[in-house]
Amino acid sequence: MPAERLRVLPTIRKAVFPAAGLGTRFLPATKAQPKEMLTLVDKPIIQYSVEEAAAAGIDHVVLVTGQGTKLVEDHFKINAELEALLESRGKGDLLAEVRSVPCPASISTVQQGEPLGLGHAVILAHELIGDEAFAVILSDDVIDATPPALRQLIDVYEKLDGPVVGVERVSADRISDYGIVDAEPVSNHAGVYRIHDMVEKPTREDSPSDLAIVGRYILTPDIFPILDTTPPDAQGEIQLTDALRQLLTGRPIYACEIDGVRHDTGSKLGFLRATAYFALKHPDLSDTFREYLRKVGVNRPAGN
Ligand code: UTP
């Protein structure tokens, strides 16, 4: 078969969704449920990224969960009883809402008994991923983008045939909150960089660039043996970035500057901004919410 026709097959079919972090920044809301199930307007945070993955061609979702496993799993399963009830009551609009939740062709769950880090969460998905390249999506980075953020990374993977990390330019005062890449542009590929190194939370003075790693990755299966031998950090967590730095010694890794609007919903302020952003885009809410914001702004006491 000609190479061109083989290319039509999706190269990345599986995505890992780590959702087993403690979510301490949202306690007590995250005492009994993962932060990925907190609601942004009318959908849990994780639904935004599962929708993104589906739009990017992913058909096998691997959830890595800690507490609230069933809660996350059930959200992506058909709820026949609820559907029948809504149907019998003639609530077609609500039925459509319920049915709009993506139900991936295949969804698997693996439990992370203890939150031993993002790298550890990825190790746990190894058996389900097998020996193929795959995506990792951190749902708390909610990205509104066309084409979907993950699709942008997959396009780079398909062209350059190597692991890809999603990045975003951040302002100098936010550099120390992120992993930052030391990278140079790849010629003829706008927004794509070849990574030389990655530095975890540098000071703005020591930072090699303003390109911050965000929660989207395309990884190749050679990351697994490296993760297996990556030592835990001072907090006892296995960091994915440490394993990627090791992988860099043996093969090129690329950064893809994501073209879109990202919200870090893992922080309270980011969560509130995302809520306002999606409320203002919501067909039933945008006008009234805009009016509310205008009123709040007008009525705000001077100096606040
Ligand atoms: P964070 O660094 O945001 O940590 O994790 P966290 O525990 O979720 O939140 P805070 O900082 O305590 O408020 C980044 C991503 O990695 C997942 C999280 O669920 C989140 O999607 N993660 C982190 C795991 O799945 N397992 C871990 O052991 C750690």
Boltz pocket constraint, residues with backbone or C-beta under 6 A from the ligand:
constraints:
  - pocket:
      binder: B
      contacts: [[A, 18], [A, 19], [A, 20], [A, 21], [A, 22], [A, 23], [A, 24], [A, 25], [A, 26], [A, 64], [A, 112], [A, 114], [A, 115], [A, 116], [A, 117], [A, 118], [A, 120], [A, 121], [A, 137], [A, 138], [A, 139], [A, 140], [A, 266]]
      max_distance: 6.0
